[in-house]
Amino acid sequence: MKYDIYYLQKDLRKKEIVLEELKAKETEKTSIKEIELKAKELLNMDYPKDGQIKYIDVDN
């Protein structure tokens, strides 16, 4: 019984790794335009207006 559980857990971990790799590849394929479109449509995001931008001066 312990033998079966060990190999089932090992197989599950391998499949989880494959799934993580596939998710990473899918993320890499997402273009900037797709991200921008999702941000605008799903999250109602847009570029800031001129009055919404604040600049700070950082002394080196």
MDAnalysis code that builds the backbone (N, CA, C; Angstrom):
import MDAnalysis as mda
import numpy as np

u = mda.Universe.empty(180, n_residues=60, atom_resindex=np.repeat(np.arange(60), 3), trajectory=True)
u.add_TopologyAttr("name", ["N", "CA", "C"] * 60)
u.add_TopologyAttr("resid", np.arange(1, 61))
u.add_TopologyAttr("resname", ["MET", "LYS", "TYR", "ASP", "ILE", "TYR", "TYR", "LEU", "GLN", "LYS", "ASP", "LEU", "ARG", "LYS", "LYS", "GLU", "ILE", "VAL", "LEU", "GLU", "GLU", "LEU", "LYS", "ALA", "LYS", "GLU", "THR", "GLU", "LYS", "THR", "SER", "ILE", "LYS", "GLU", "ILE", "GLU", "LEU", "LYS", "ALA", "LYS", "GLU", "LEU", "LEU", "ASN", "MET", "ASP", "TYR", "PRO", "LYS", "ASP", "GLY", "GLN", "ILE", "LYS", "TYR", "ILE", "ASP", "VAL", "ASP", "ASN"])
u.atoms.positions = np.array([
    [0.828, -1.202, 0.000],
    [0.000, 0.000, 0.000],
    [0.868, 1.261, 0.000],
    [1.884, 1.317, 0.878],
    [2.779, 2.464, 0.915],
    [3.493, 2.626, -0.422],
    [3.796, 1.504, -1.040],
    [4.467, 1.482, -2.337],
    [3.609, 2.196, -3.374],
    [2.335, 1.864, -3.410],
    [1.416, 2.474, -4.370],
    [1.271, 3.977, -4.128],
    [1.126, 4.361, -2.881],
    [0.960, 5.772, -2.544],
    [2.196, 6.559, -2.959],
    [3.364, 6.012, -2.700],
    [4.613, 6.683, -3.061],
    [4.662, 6.960, -4.561],
    [4.378, 5.946, -5.360],
    [4.455, 6.113, -6.810],
    [3.318, 6.983, -7.359],
    [2.175, 6.946, -6.730],
    [1.087, 7.840, -7.131],
    [1.448, 9.301, -6.839],
    [2.052, 9.539, -5.680],
    [2.474, 10.893, -5.336],
    [3.580, 11.374, -6.271],
    [4.485, 10.480, -6.598],
    [5.577, 10.810, -7.512],
    [5.019, 11.163, -8.894],
    [4.068, 10.375, -9.373],
    [3.441, 10.630, -10.666],
    [2.664, 11.952, -10.643],
    [1.968, 12.204, -9.549],
    [1.228, 13.458, -9.409],
    [2.175, 14.649, -9.469],
    [3.294, 14.560, -8.784],
    [4.265, 15.664, -8.781],
    [4.800, 15.921, -10.189],
    [5.076, 14.863, -10.940],
    [5.548, 15.021, -12.322],
    [4.504, 15.746, -13.164],
    [3.253, 15.386, -12.976],
    [2.180, 16.015, -13.744],
    [1.982, 17.466, -13.325],
    [2.171, 17.758, -12.051],
    [2.077, 19.142, -11.585],
    [3.182, 19.996, -12.206],
    [4.372, 19.418, -12.332],
    [5.490, 20.134, -12.948],
    [5.187, 20.423, -14.414],
    [4.657, 19.422, -15.118],
    [4.295, 19.612, -16.527],
    [3.237, 20.706, -16.650],
    [2.249, 20.699, -15.769],
    [1.198, 21.718, -15.789],
    [1.780, 23.111, -15.560],
    [2.693, 23.243, -14.602],
    [3.326, 24.536, -14.336],
    [4.106, 25.022, -15.551],
    [4.806, 24.105, -16.226],
    [5.564, 24.467, -17.423],
    [4.628, 24.930, -18.538],
    [3.503, 24.246, -18.706],
    [2.539, 24.638, -19.733],
    [1.932, 26.003, -19.434],
    [1.637, 26.259, -18.167],
    [1.104, 27.569, -17.790],
    [2.127, 28.665, -18.064],
    [3.404, 28.383, -17.790],
    [4.458, 29.367, -18.045],
    [4.583, 29.645, -19.537],
    [4.497, 28.606, -20.352],
    [4.576, 28.792, -21.805],
    [3.396, 29.611, -22.312],
    [2.221, 29.364, -21.780],
    [1.027, 30.113, -22.184],
    [1.175, 31.584, -21.811],
    [1.735, 31.830, -20.642],
    [1.952, 33.202, -20.198],
    [2.932, 33.914, -21.118],
    [3.970, 33.211, -21.553],
    [4.954, 33.800, -22.459],
    [4.327, 34.178, -23.792],
    [3.331, 33.428, -24.213],
    [2.701, 33.666, -25.509],
    [1.748, 34.854, -25.492],
    [1.358, 35.290, -24.320],
    [0.423, 36.402, -24.209],
    [1.121, 37.687, -24.638],
    [0.582, 38.332, -25.626],
    [1.198, 39.552, -26.150],
    [0.828, 40.759, -25.292],
    [1.583, 41.799, -25.465],
    [1.318, 43.038, -24.747],
    [-0.063, 43.580, -25.111],
    [-0.437, 43.452, -26.369],
    [-1.751, 43.938, -26.809],
    [-2.875, 43.171, -26.113],
    [-2.698, 41.859, -25.943],
    [-3.719, 41.064, -25.252],
    [-3.837, 41.491, -23.798],
    [-2.702, 41.731, -23.167],
    [-2.701, 42.160, -21.771],
    [-3.392, 43.514, -21.644],
    [-3.067, 44.422, -22.559],
    [-3.688, 45.749, -22.544],
    [-5.199, 45.648, -22.739],
    [-5.629, 44.806, -23.664],
    [-7.053, 44.632, -23.933],
    [-7.781, 44.064, -22.711],
    [-7.197, 43.060, -22.074],
    [-7.809, 42.480, -20.874],
    [-7.871, 43.505, -19.749],
    [-6.809, 44.288, -19.599],
    [-6.792, 45.308, -18.549],
    [-7.906, 46.327, -18.763],
    [-8.102, 46.733, -20.013],
    [-9.143, 47.724, -20.308],
    [-10.542, 47.141, -20.163],
    [-10.755, 45.934, -20.702],
    [-12.102, 45.356, -20.713],
    [-12.505, 44.743, -19.376],
    [-11.610, 43.974, -18.776],
    [-11.977, 43.256, -17.556],
    [-11.791, 44.083, -16.289],
    [-10.774, 44.953, -16.285],
    [-10.453, 45.691, -15.067],
    [-10.741, 47.186, -15.167],
    [-11.276, 47.608, -16.324],
    [-11.564, 49.031, -16.556],
    [-10.340, 49.917, -16.325],
    [-9.175, 49.418, -16.716],
    [-7.940, 50.186, -16.568],
    [-7.683, 50.971, -17.849],
    [-6.973, 52.075, -17.713],
    [-6.581, 52.873, -18.862],
    [-5.313, 53.629, -18.481],
    [-4.685, 54.235, -19.466],
    [-3.494, 55.023, -19.193],
    [-3.887, 56.260, -18.397],
    [-3.002, 56.726, -17.514],
    [-3.345, 57.895, -16.700],
    [-3.421, 59.166, -17.542],
    [-4.282, 60.057, -17.125],
    [-4.401, 61.366, -17.759],
    [-3.246, 62.238, -17.254],
    [-2.982, 63.341, -17.946],
    [-1.863, 64.209, -17.569],
    [-1.961, 64.690, -16.122],
    [-3.151, 65.007, -15.671],
    [-3.329, 65.498, -14.309],
    [-3.178, 64.421, -13.245],
    [-3.147, 63.176, -13.658],
    [-3.037, 62.075, -12.704],
    [-1.592, 61.626, -12.490],
    [-0.668, 62.179, -13.248],
    [0.729, 61.760, -13.161],
    [1.475, 62.690, -12.216],
    [2.180, 62.124, -11.275],
    [3.004, 62.890, -10.342],
    [4.447, 62.428, -10.508],
    [5.347, 63.374, -10.663],
    [6.764, 63.067, -10.787],
    [7.449, 63.388, -9.468],
    [8.409, 62.566, -9.112],
    [9.173, 62.825, -7.898],
    [10.642, 62.957, -8.275],
    [11.350, 63.762, -7.521],
    [12.772, 63.959, -7.754],
    [13.533, 63.138, -6.722],
    [14.395, 62.283, -7.214],
    [15.179, 61.445, -6.316],
    [16.629, 61.887, -6.419],
    [17.166, 62.364, -5.308],
    [18.575, 62.777, -5.302],
    [19.454, 61.544, -5.204],
    [20.514, 61.558, -5.996],
    [21.436, 60.404, -5.973],
    [22.447, 60.565, -4.911],
])
